[in-house]
Amino acid sequence: MVPRAQAPRFRGRKDYPTQNVLAACDFDMKFTYVLAGWEGTTSDSRILKDALTREDPLRIHEGKFYIGDAEYMLKRGLLTPYRGVKYHLKEYSARGPQNYRELFNLRHSSLRNLIERTFRVLKKRFPIISSGTEAHYSVDIMTDIILACCILHNF
């Protein structure tokens, strides 16, 4: 249950309460970092800024990179796609990349697909995450449920 005064900030695209979750995973589809509890309307860049400055921050190690979508700000160690250039894998079905930017975006999309698959598996294993139960639990409880499901997913 979202307090009435905060409800607009949690309202998602489909007009029901949502949370924005920042997560990182490895190539084995295991979560390596999860930050849940942000309002559904909060920008990805805002959540990333918070994740990088928390007491237990998301660490971007020297020489390592995270893949982020176009909503993230440019940051050392975070690779985002070129804007205004074909991106999604299906856009390359008719013809392959024609320049280095399209090639970068194709490879970026392919790698970023891993976190999308990881979330699909998580939601399938733990339907409580996407079953519209948000209205029945407080934001804090839903945040704990998301974190618990991510931890259980890793085992």
ZATIGU-696750 format. One record per atom (N, C-alpha, C): z negated, x negated, y; atom name. Coordinates in pm, 1 decimal. Layout:
> Z_X_Y_CA;
...
END
This chain:
> 0.0_-83.4_-117.4_N;
> 0.0_0.0_0.0_CA;
> 0.0_-88.1_124.0_C;
> 94.0_-64.7_206.9_N;
> 104.4_-139.1_331.5_CA;
> 39.6_-55.0_440.7_C;
> -50.8_-114.1_518.6_N;
> -109.4_-38.3_629.2_CA;
> 0.1_17.5_720.1_C;
> -19.0_137.8_766.5_N;
> 82.7_208.1_845.7_CA;
> 135.0_122.8_961.5_C;
> 47.6_52.3_1030.8_N;
> 89.1_-28.4_1146.4_CA;
> 180.6_-143.8_1105.9_C;
> 167.5_-193.1_982.8_N;
> 248.5_-306.4_936.8_CA;
> 373.2_-262.7_860.4_C;
> 383.1_-136.1_826.5_N;
> 491.2_-86.3_741.5_CA;
> 631.3_-125.5_788.1_C;
> 665.2_-115.7_916.9_N;
> 801.6_-151.6_957.4_CA;
> 839.6_-296.2_923.1_C;
> 744.3_-388.4_927.5_N;
> 775.3_-528.7_896.8_CA;
> 803.0_-549.6_748.4_C;
> 748.9_-464.1_662.8_N;
> 770.1_-475.3_518.6_CA;
> 888.3_-392.1_470.5_C;
> 945.5_-311.4_558.5_N;
> 1053.1_-221.7_519.7_CA;
> 1178.5_-302.6_489.7_C;
> 1230.7_-288.6_369.3_N;
> 1349.1_-363.2_327.8_CA;
> 1477.5_-289.5_357.2_C;
> 1586.8_-345.3_307.1_N;
> 1718.6_-286.0_329.0_CA;
> 1729.5_-145.9_270.5_C;
> 1657.5_-120.3_161.3_N;
> 1666.2_10.3_95.7_CA;
> 1555.8_104.4_141.4_C;
> 1493.5_71.8_253.1_N;
> 1396.6_158.4_319.7_CA;
> 1267.5_181.0_241.2_C;
> 1226.9_83.1_161.6_N;
> 1094.5_89.3_100.3_CA;
> 1029.0_-47.1_116.7_C;
> 897.0_-55.1_101.9_N;
> 826.2_-181.4_127.6_CA;
> 873.0_-294.1_34.9_C;
> 898.3_-409.9_93.9_N;
> 940.3_-526.9_16.8_CA;
> 866.4_-650.0_66.7_C;
> 865.6_-751.0_-19.0_N;
> 813.6_-882.0_19.3_CA;
> 928.2_-981.1_14.9_C;
> 921.3_-1079.8_100.9_N;
> 1015.0_-1191.1_96.2_CA;
> 941.5_-1305.0_26.6_C;
> 1000.4_-1358.8_-79.3_N;
> 938.3_-1463.9_-159.9_CA;
> 1024.8_-1588.6_-152.4_C;
> 963.9_-1700.5_-115.2_N;
> 1032.9_-1829.1_-118.5_CA;
> 994.9_-1895.0_-250.2_C;
> 1094.7_-1936.8_-326.6_N;
> 1066.8_-2000.4_-455.0_CA;
> 1165.7_-2112.8_-479.5_C;
> 1118.4_-2213.9_-550.4_N;
> 1203.3_-2323.9_-595.5_CA;
> 1188.9_-2331.8_-746.5_C;
> 1297.3_-2369.1_-812.9_N;
> 1290.5_-2384.3_-958.0_CA;
> 1364.2_-2511.2_-998.1_C;
> 1336.4_-2556.5_-1120.4_N;
> 1406.1_-2673.6_-1171.9_CA;
> 1524.7_-2627.7_-1257.6_C;
> 1593.5_-2723.5_-1319.0_N;
> 1711.9_-2689.4_-1397.4_CA;
> 1678.4_-2620.2_-1528.8_C;
> 1550.2_-2615.4_-1565.0_N;
> 1505.3_-2542.5_-1684.0_CA;
> 1459.1_-2401.4_-1648.8_C;
> 1489.1_-2356.9_-1527.4_N;
> 1453.7_-2224.0_-1478.0_CA;
> 1302.5_-2203.3_-1474.0_C;
> 1229.1_-2309.6_-1445.6_N;
> 1084.2_-2303.1_-1428.5_CA;
> 1055.1_-2310.0_-1279.2_C;
> 963.3_-2226.1_-1234.4_N;
> 926.9_-2227.3_-1093.2_CA;
> 844.5_-2352.0_-1062.7_C;
> 883.3_-2421.7_-956.9_N;
> 809.7_-2540.5_-914.1_CA;
> 733.2_-2515.1_-784.6_C;
> 767.9_-2408.5_-715.7_N;
> 697.6_-2369.4_-593.0_CA;
> 724.0_-2221.2_-568.7_C;
> 619.8_-2147.2_-534.3_N;
> 634.2_-2004.9_-501.9_CA;
> 542.7_-1972.4_-384.6_C;
> 599.3_-1910.0_-283.9_N;
> 522.6_-1861.7_-169.3_CA;
> 557.6_-1714.1_-151.8_C;
> 464.5_-1627.9_-188.3_N;
> 486.5_-1483.0_-181.2_CA;
> 396.9_-1422.8_-73.9_C;
> 426.8_-1298.8_-38.1_N;
> 340.3_-1225.2_53.2_CA;
> 396.7_-1201.6_191.4_C;
> 510.8_-1261.5_220.6_N;
> 569.6_-1242.5_352.9_CA;
> 636.1_-1105.9_362.5_C;
> 634.0_-1050.1_482.2_N;
> 698.7_-921.8_507.4_CA;
> 847.0_-931.2_473.5_C;
> 902.2_-821.2_422.7_N;
> 1042.5_-818.8_383.8_CA;
> 1139.1_-850.4_495.9_C;
> 1098.8_-829.9_620.5_N;
> 1188.2_-854.9_734.1_CA;
> 1178.5_-997.8_787.6_C;
> 1089.7_-1079.7_731.3_N;
> 1071.7_-1216.4_781.0_CA;
> 1191.2_-1302.3_741.7_C;
> 1238.6_-1383.9_833.8_N;
> 1354.6_-1468.9_805.8_CA;
> 1317.9_-1579.8_707.6_C;
> 1416.6_-1620.5_629.7_N;
> 1396.3_-1729.0_533.5_CA;
> 1352.7_-1857.1_603.2_C;
> 1411.6_-1886.5_718.6_N;
> 1375.6_-2008.8_791.1_CA;
> 1230.0_-2007.7_835.0_C;
> 1180.9_-1893.4_877.4_N;
> 1040.0_-1882.0_918.7_CA;
> 947.1_-1909.5_800.6_C;
> 980.7_-1855.9_685.6_N;
> 898.1_-1876.8_566.3_CA;
> 904.5_-2022.8_523.1_C;
> 1022.4_-2083.5_530.9_N;
> 1035.2_-2224.8_495.3_CA;
> 951.2_-2311.6_588.2_C;
> 955.7_-2284.5_718.4_N;
> 872.7_-2361.0_813.1_CA;
> 726.4_-2352.5_774.0_C;
> 681.6_-2233.6_737.4_N;
> 542.9_-2216.4_695.0_CA;
> 516.0_-2293.6_565.6_C;
> 607.4_-2285.6_471.2_N;
> 588.8_-2353.5_342.2_CA;
> 576.9_-2504.6_359.1_C;
> 646.6_-2559.4_456.3_N;
> 645.5_-2704.8_477.9_CA;
> 520.7_-2752.9_550.8_C;
> 445.7_-2661.3_611.0_N;
> 329.0_-2701.9_690.4_CA;
> 196.7_-2649.3_634.6_C;
> 199.2_-2587.9_519.6_N;
> 76.3_-2534.8_458.5_CA;
> -11.4_-2648.2_406.7_C;
> -135.1_-2614.0_371.9_N;
> -227.7_-2712.0_314.7_CA;
> -171.6_-2769.8_184.3_C;
> -108.3_-2684.6_103.2_N;
> -41.0_-2728.6_-19.6_CA;
> 108.3_-2701.3_-0.2_C;
> 176.8_-2789.4_74.5_N;
> 312.7_-2757.8_119.3_CA;
> 419.8_-2776.5_11.7_C;
> 532.9_-2715.8_39.0_N;
> 653.7_-2746.2_-35.9_CA;
> 693.0_-2886.5_6.3_C;
> 705.0_-2975.4_-88.7_N;
> 738.7_-3114.5_-56.2_CA;
> 885.5_-3140.7_-88.5_C;
> 954.0_-3197.1_8.1_N;
> 1091.8_-3240.4_-13.8_CA;
> 1086.3_-3392.1_-23.6_C;
> 1091.4_-3442.5_-144.9_N;
> 1076.0_-3585.5_-168.4_CA;
> 1200.2_-3663.4_-124.2_C;
> 1177.1_-3784.1_-77.5_N;
> 1285.2_-3872.4_-31.7_CA;
> 1390.2_-3886.5_-141.8_C;
> 1515.2_-3867.5_-105.2_N;
> 1625.2_-3881.4_-199.8_CA;
> 1648.2_-3759.2_-287.3_C;
> 1567.8_-3655.1_-269.8_N;
> 1582.5_-3531.1_-346.7_CA;
> 1626.6_-3419.8_-252.4_C;
> 1684.8_-3316.0_-309.4_N;
> 1738.5_-3208.1_-227.9_CA;
> 1707.5_-3072.5_-289.0_C;
> 1687.0_-2975.9_-201.7_N;
> 1679.4_-2836.1_-241.2_CA;
> 1807.5_-2769.6_-194.5_C;
> 1848.3_-2666.9_-267.2_N;
> 1965.0_-2587.8_-231.1_CA;
> 1913.3_-2460.2_-165.2_C;
> 1961.3_-2430.2_-46.2_N;
> 1920.9_-2308.2_22.9_CA;
> 2043.2_-2229.6_65.7_C;
> 2027.1_-2099.6_81.6_N;
> 2141.2_-2020.1_125.7_CA;
> 2162.1_-2035.5_276.6_C;
> 2260.6_-1965.8_328.2_N;
> 2299.2_-1981.7_468.9_CA;
> 2193.0_-1932.6_566.1_C;
> 2092.1_-1862.4_518.6_N;
> 1985.8_-1812.7_605.9_CA;
> 1886.4_-1922.1_644.7_C;
> 1889.0_-2033.5_574.3_N;
> 1794.4_-2141.4_603.2_CA;
> 1847.3_-2232.4_712.7_C;
> 1751.8_-2291.9_787.2_N;
> 1788.8_-2386.2_891.9_CA;
> 1830.4_-2518.2_826.7_C;
> 1905.5_-2595.7_900.4_N;
> 1940.7_-2729.0_852.3_CA;
> 1816.6_-2816.7_859.3_C;
> 1790.4_-2888.1_752.1_N;
> 1670.7_-2970.0_742.7_CA;
> 1698.2_-3082.5_645.6_C;
> 1640.6_-3199.4_673.2_N;
> 1656.3_-3311.9_581.4_CA;
> 1604.9_-3270.5_443.4_C;
> 1686.7_-3292.3_342.1_N;
> 1647.8_-3258.8_205.7_CA;
> 1680.5_-3116.2_164.6_C;
> 1740.6_-3038.8_254.6_N;
> 1778.1_-2901.1_223.7_CA;
> 1927.8_-2885.9_248.1_C;
> 2000.6_-2858.1_143.1_N;
> 2145.3_-2841.9_153.9_CA;
> 2179.2_-2694.1_166.8_C;
> 2247.3_-2660.6_274.0_N;
> 2292.2_-2523.4_296.2_CA;
> 2444.8_-2523.6_299.7_C;
> 2507.8_-2410.1_272.0_N;
> 2654.4_-2406.9_268.9_CA;
> 2715.2_-2413.0_408.8_C;
> 2841.8_-2452.9_411.1_N;
> 2917.4_-2445.0_536.0_CA;
> 2935.4_-2297.6_569.7_C;
> 2914.6_-2263.4_694.8_N;
> 2935.6_-2125.4_739.6_CA;
> 3083.8_-2104.8_770.0_C;
> 3128.7_-1982.1_749.2_N;
> 3267.1_-1948.3_779.8_CA;
> 3366.7_-2004.0_679.5_C;
> 3317.0_-2049.2_564.8_N;
> 3401.8_-2105.0_459.3_CA;
> 3373.4_-2025.7_332.5_C;
> 3476.3_-2002.9_249.3_N;
> 3454.9_-1930.3_123.7_CA;
> 3332.2_-1985.7_53.4_C;
> 3254.6_-1895.6_-8.1_N;
> 3131.8_-1942.0_-71.1_CA;
> 3112.8_-1890.7_-213.7_C;
> 3118.8_-1762.9_-233.8_N;
> 3083.1_-1705.1_-363.4_CA;
> 3185.3_-1742.1_-470.7_C;
> 3136.4_-1762.8_-591.9_N;
> 3220.7_-1808.0_-702.3_CA;
> 3342.7_-1719.0_-721.1_C;
> 3326.2_-1588.0_-707.9_N;
> 3438.5_-1496.5_-728.7_CA;
> 3550.0_-1517.1_-626.1_C;
> 3518.2_-1573.7_-510.8_N;
> 3620.2_-1598.6_-408.6_CA;
> 3716.2_-1710.3_-450.3_C;
> 3677.2_-1786.6_-551.0_N;
> 3761.2_-1897.1_-597.4_CA;
> 3839.7_-1861.1_-723.0_C;
> 3835.0_-1735.6_-766.2_N;
> 3903.1_-1697.7_-890.1_CA;
> 4055.3_-1703.4_-875.7_C;
> 4108.6_-1669.2_-759.3_N;
> 4253.7_-1669.7_-739.1_CA;
> 4308.2_-1811.2_-721.9_C;
> 4233.9_-1894.3_-649.7_N;
> 4275.5_-2033.9_-631.2_CA;
> 4151.2_-2117.6_-605.8_C;
> 4158.7_-2240.7_-646.4_N;
> 4045.0_-2330.6_-631.7_CA;
> 4024.7_-2373.8_-487.4_C;
> 3925.0_-2458.0_-463.9_N;
> 3897.2_-2506.4_-328.3_CA;
> 4015.3_-2585.1_-271.6_C;
> 4038.4_-2566.3_-142.1_N;
> 4151.9_-2630.3_-75.9_CA;
> 4112.6_-2748.8_12.0_C;
> 3982.5_-2768.4_34.7_N;
> 3937.7_-2880.0_117.6_CA;
> 3793.9_-2915.6_79.8_C;
> 3741.0_-3019.6_141.7_N;
> 3608.2_-3067.8_102.9_CA;
> 3497.6_-2966.4_132.3_C;
> 3513.9_-2886.5_236.7_N;
> 3411.8_-2785.6_267.5_CA;
> 3409.4_-2675.9_161.0_C;
> 3526.3_-2630.9_120.6_N;
> 3532.1_-2530.3_14.4_CA;
> 3479.0_-2587.5_-116.7_C;
> 3510.5_-2713.0_-145.5_N;
> 3460.2_-2776.3_-267.6_CA;
> 3307.7_-2786.0_-263.4_C;
> 3253.8_-2826.5_-148.7_N;
> 3108.2_-2832.7_-133.5_CA;
> 3047.0_-2694.7_-156.6_C;
> 3103.3_-2592.2_-91.7_N;
> 3048.5_-2457.3_-105.5_CA;
> 3059.1_-2405.2_-248.5_C;
> 3168.1_-2437.7_-317.2_N;
> 3183.1_-2396.6_-456.9_CA;
> 3072.8_-2458.1_-542.3_C;
> 3050.5_-2586.4_-526.0_N;
> 2946.0_-2654.3_-604.1_CA;
> 2806.7_-2607.9_-562.9_C;
> 2787.8_-2585.0_-434.7_N;
> 2659.7_-2534.1_-384.0_CA;
> 2630.6_-2397.5_-446.0_C;
> 2728.6_-2308.3_-443.4_N;
> 2712.4_-2174.1_-498.6_CA;
> 2679.7_-2179.3_-647.2_C;
> 2745.5_-2269.2_-716.0_N;
> 2722.0_-2285.3_-859.0_CA;
> 2577.5_-2327.3_-886.0_C;
> 2526.0_-2420.0_-806.8_N;
> 2387.2_-2464.6_-823.0_CA;
> 2287.7_-2357.2_-778.7_C;
> 2315.6_-2291.4_-668.4_N;
> 2223.5_-2189.7_-617.1_CA;
> 2214.6_-2070.4_-711.3_C;
> 2317.6_-2050.9_-790.1_N;
> 2318.3_-1943.6_-888.3_CA;
> 2200.7_-1956.0_-985.3_C;
> 2149.0_-2076.6_-1003.9_N;
> 2036.5_-2099.7_-1094.5_CA;
> 1912.2_-2022.4_-1050.5_C;
> 1879.0_-2025.4_-922.9_N;
> 1759.9_-1953.1_-876.9_CA;
> 1782.6_-1802.5_-886.5_C;
> 1906.4_-1758.6_-863.0_N;
> 1938.1_-1615.9_-877.5_CA;
> 1918.3_-1572.4_-1022.4_C;
> 1966.7_-1652.9_-1117.0_N;
> 1947.7_-1622.0_-1259.6_CA;
> 1800.2_-1623.0_-1295.7_C;
> 1725.7_-1720.0_-1240.9_N;
> 1583.0_-1729.8_-1269.9_CA;
> 1510.6_-1603.5_-1224.9_C;
> 1543.6_-1553.2_-1105.9_N;
> 1481.3_-1429.7_-1058.2_CA;
> 1522.5_-1309.2_-1143.0_C;
> 1648.4_-1305.4_-1189.0_N;
> 1690.6_-1194.6_-1276.0_CA;
> 1610.1_-1194.7_-1405.7_C;
> 1591.7_-1313.2_-1465.0_N;
> 1512.0_-1324.6_-1587.7_CA;
> 1368.2_-1281.4_-1560.3_C;
> 1311.1_-1328.2_-1449.8_N;
> 1174.2_-1292.8_-1413.7_CA;
> 1158.3_-1141.0_-1401.8_C;
> 1250.0_-1076.4_-1330.9_N;
> 1241.2_-931.5_-1310.9_CA;
> 1261.4_-854.3_-1440.7_C;
> 1343.7_-908.6_-1529.7_N;
> 1364.1_-842.2_-1658.9_CA;
> 1239.4_-855.1_-1746.1_C;
> 1177.3_-971.6_-1745.9_N;
> 1056.3_-993.5_-1825.6_CA;
> 937.2_-916.8_-1770.3_C;
> 931.7_-903.2_-1638.3_N;
> 816.8_-840.5_-1571.8_CA;
> 866.0_-730.5_-1478.0_C;
> 900.2_-614.3_-1533.4_N;
> 956.7_-506.4_-1451.6_CA;
> 866.4_-458.7_-1338.7_C;
> 737.8_-487.7_-1347.5_N;
> 646.6_-445.3_-1240.9_CA;
> 688.6_-502.7_-1105.6_C;
> 758.9_-615.2_-1108.4_N;
> 802.3_-679.7_-983.9_CA;
> 906.0_-595.2_-910.8_C;
> 990.8_-527.9_-984.7_N;
> 1100.4_-456.0_-918.9_CA;
> 1102.2_-306.9_-952.1_C;
> 989.3_-253.4_-993.0_N;
> 988.3_-113.8_-1036.1_CA;
> 946.3_-16.2_-927.2_C;
> 935.2_-62.0_-804.9_N;
> 893.8_26.6_-697.0_CA;
> 744.2_53.2_-696.4_C;
> 667.8_-36.8_-757.7_N;
> 522.2_-19.1_-763.3_CA;
> 454.6_-60.7_-633.7_C;
> 531.5_-114.9_-540.2_N;
> 473.2_-164.6_-415.9_CA;
> 387.1_-59.5_-346.4_C;
> 428.7_64.6_-355.0_N;
> 355.4_171.0_-286.1_CA;
> 217.9_196.6_-348.6_C;
> 196.6_151.3_-471.0_N;
> 71.8_178.4_-541.9_CA;
> -31.5_66.7_-528.9_C;
> 10.1_-49.6_-479.8_N;
> -79.5_-164.5_-471.1_CA;
> -81.1_-219.1_-328.8_C;
> -190.4_-283.6_-294.6_N;
> -197.6_-348.2_-163.2_CA;
> -104.5_-469.5_-162.1_C;
> -73.7_-517.3_-44.3_N;
> 11.5_-635.9_-30.9_CA;
> -51.9_-754.0_-103.3_C;
> -182.0_-770.9_-89.7_N;
> -249.7_-883.1_-155.8_CA;
> -239.2_-874.1_-307.5_C;
> -255.2_-754.6_-363.0_N;
> -244.2_-737.0_-508.3_CA;
> -100.9_-763.6_-553.5_C;
> -2.6_-711.6_-480.7_N;
> 138.0_-736.5_-517.5_CA;
> 170.6_-885.1_-509.9_C;
> 116.8_-954.0_-410.9_N;
> 137.5_-1098.5_-400.9_CA;
> 79.6_-1167.4_-523.6_C;
> -40.8_-1128.6_-563.4_N;
> -102.5_-1186.4_-683.4_CA;
> -21.6_-1154.9_-808.7_C;
> 32.7_-1034.0_-817.1_N;
> 115.3_-996.7_-932.4_CA;
> 239.0_-1085.3_-939.4_C;
> 304.5_-1105.4_-826.1_N;
> 424.3_-1190.5_-822.8_CA;
> 389.7_-1332.2_-866.2_C;
> 282.6_-1387.8_-811.7_N;
> 242.8_-1524.3_-848.3_CA;
> 207.3_-1533.0_-996.1_C;
> 134.0_-1435.0_-1047.8_N;
> 96.7_-1435.3_-1189.6_CA;
> 220.5_-1428.4_-1278.7_C;
> 316.3_-1345.3_-1242.4_N;
> 439.0_-1333.6_-1321.6_CA;
> 517.8_-1464.5_-1320.9_C;
> 521.9_-1531.8_-1207.1_N;
> 591.9_-1660.6_-1199.0_CA;
> 523.1_-1765.0_-1286.9_C;
> 390.6_-1765.2_-1286.7_N;
> 316.0_-1859.5_-1370.8_CA;
> 341.5_-1829.4_-1518.1_C;
> 331.3_-1702.5_-1556.9_N;
> 355.5_-1665.2_-1696.5_CA;
> 499.1_-1694.2_-1738.1_C;
> 592.8_-1675.6_-1646.9_N;
> 734.0_-1704.6_-1674.3_CA;
> 753.3_-1850.1_-1718.2_C;
> 674.6_-1940.0_-1661.4_N;
> 690.0_-2082.8_-1691.3_CA;
> 642.4_-2120.1_-1831.6_C;
> 578.0_-2027.1_-1902.7_N;
> 526.4_-2058.7_-2036.9_CA;
> 594.8_-1979.7_-2145.0_C;
END
